Amino acid sequence: MKSIQASFDIPVLNNISLSVSEGDFLGLMGPSGSGKTTLLNLIAGIDRPSNGKVVVGGTDIGALSETALAKWRATHIGFIFQFYNLIPVLTAYENVELPLLLTSLSKAERKKHVEFALQVVGLADRMYHYPKQLSGGQEQRVAIARAVATDPTLLVADEPTGDLDKQSAEEILTLLERLNKEFKKTIVMVTHDPRAAEKAHTVRHLDKGELK
C-alpha cells in the first residue's frame, strides 16, 4: 500500500498591515492562538513570512540570507521572554554578557555594557549572583538587561509579566516604560494582561489571525 504525503500551509495571520513608529510602545493583545507570538516572531526575524513583507528600519528582513538575518537580529533586536531563559550555571553578569560575545566588542567594552545594563535594571549589586539566588522579578530584570546590553533598535517582549506576581509585574512594566521614555527604545509587547497593556502607547488586538 502506497503512503501518501501531503504538504499544505495553514495561515496563521491574514492580511496583516501593521506600522510601528520609532520610539513607540505597542501592546498586542488577543486570545490564545490568535497569532500574537507569530506576529512578534515575524517582526523579530525569527519566522519568515510565506507571503508579504516585514520591513524593519527600512530593511526587508524576509529577503535576508540566514547568515545576514542572524547578524541583523544580533544588532537590532532585544528579546524578553515570559520564562526569562537564563542559563542557571552562569551569573547575572555572564548571562547579560552572552549576546555581546557575538559582537566585535573587546572584553573591557563588554564589561562597560554589562555593568551599565545591570545598573539600568537596578541589579548592579546582584551581578555575580546565579539565577537560583534571585527572585522571579530579579531574574526577569536580568533578562531585560541582557536584551538591552547590545543597545538594540527594537525590544520584543512576549508576555514579560506572565510568570510574575503583581508587585514584580508592576516593577517590570515600570522598567519597560523607562526604557521607552528615557532610552527611546521601541517596544512591541505581547500580553494577556490589561494592566500591562495600559502601559503601552498603542494597543492592537489580534483575533483569529486578523488585526483589529
N, C-alpha and C positions, 0 to 999 in steps of 0.2 A: 504494500500500500504506500503510495507516494505521500510525502509530507508536503503541506502547502504552507509557505511562509508569506505573510502579508506585511507590508510596510505602509504605515499611514501616520499622518500628523493630527494631533488633537490641539486645536487652537486654544491657547490659554488667555491671550489678550486679543481683543477685536477692535480694529480701527482706533487705536490709542493715539491721541495727539496731545503731548504734554510739553510745556515750555516752563523751564525753571530759570529765573533770573539770577545772575551772580549776586551773592550775598543774601539770598532768600533762605527761609527756613520753612520747608514744605513738609506737611504731615500727610501721609497716605493711610486712609482708614478703609475698612471693609471687612466682611465676614471671612472666615477661614475658607481657603480655596478660591478666593476672588481674583487672585493673580498679583497680590501686593508684592510678595517676595520675588516673583518672576520679574516684575517691572523693576524692582530695585536691582536685581542681578543684571538686567539688561543695561541699566544706567551705569552700573559699576564695571561693565565689561566682563562679567563672569559668564553670562549666557550671550549667545548671538541671536539676533532676530532672524526668523525664517523669511519674513517679508518686512519691507520698510527700512528705515534708518534710525540709528541712535547717534546723535551728534552732540558731543560734549566739548564746550570751549572751542568750537569750530572744527573739531576732529571727528570724522565719520569713523567711529571705533569699530563698527562692523566690518570695515574694509581693511583693517589692520591684520597682518600676519599674527600667528600665535606669539612669536617672539616679541614683535613690536607691541602687541596688546599687553603682554606681561610687563614690559618696560613702562608702558603708559599707565597701567594700574599702579605700579610701584611709585610712580611720580605723582599721580594726580588723585588717587583715591585712598581715603582712610576708612577702614571697616570697623563698625561697632556691632557686636552680636548680642543676642539675648543671654547666652551662656558663657560669655567672657572669652572662652577659648585660650586661656592662659596655659602655659606649659608648666606643670607642677614642680619640676625639678630645677626650674630657673627662678631667680629672684625677680622682684618687680623691675629692677634696673635692667636685667638681662632680657626680660620679656619685652620691655619697651624698645630695647636696642635692636631686636630681631629684624624689623623691616629696614633698619638703617644699614644692616650688613649687606644689603643688596645694592647699596649706593656706593659712590666713589669717595664718600667722606672718610677722613682719617679717624683714627681712634680718638684723638683729642676732640675733633669736631663732633663725633658721635656722642661723646661724653657730655658736651655742652647741650646738644639736642635733647638727650635723655633727661638730664637734670632739669632743664627748663620745662619739658613736658610734664614731669612729675611735680614740679613746683606749681604749674598751672592748675593741676587737678588736686592740689592740696596734699600730696603724699611724699614730699621731699624727705620727710623723716621715716618713711617706710620703704625706701628704695632697695634695701638689702633684705627685706622680708620675703618669704616664699608665699605663694598663693594660700596655702593652708593656714598661714598665720594672719590672714586678712579676713575681714568681713565680706559679705557679698557685695555691699556697696563699694568697699575699697577695691575689690577685685575688678568691678566694672570701671572704676576710675583709672586703674592701671591699664585696662583695655582701651579706654579713651585716650590716655597718654600715648599708648602705642600707636593709636590711629592718627594722632596729630604730630607725632615726632618727626615725620618726614615733611611737615608743612604742606599737606595735600591741598589740592584745589577744592575738593568735594568730600564731605563726610557722608557716608551712607550708614544709617542705623536701623537695624532690623529688630524691633521690639526691645529697645535698650533697657526698658524698665520692667520687662515681663517677668523676671525672676527675682524681683526685689520687693521688700516691704515698703509701706507707704512713705516712711521718712527717707529711706535710701533712694527711692524712686524720685522723690522731690529734689533731693540733692543732685542727682544725675541730670534731671531736667534743667535745674538752675545752672549747672555746669555747661550744658549744651547751649543754653541761652547766652551765657557769657562768651562761649567760643564763637557764636554767631554775631553778637553785638560788638564785642571788644576786639576779636581777632578776625572778624569779617569772613568767617567760614560759611560757605554754602552748605546747607544740611538738607538731606532728604531722609525722612524718618517714617518707617512703617510702625504703626501702633494700633492696638485694640482699645487703648485707654483714653477716654475722652479728656481726662486731666492732662495727659501728655500732649494730646492734640491741641489743647488750649495754648500751649507754649509756641506753637508754630505760627508763622505769619499767614500762611496759606494752607488750607486743608482741602484735599480732594478725596473723593470716595470711589472705590472700585467695587463693582458688583457683577459677578459672572463675567469677568474679563472686560467690562466696559467701564470707562471713566465717567463719573457723574459730575 
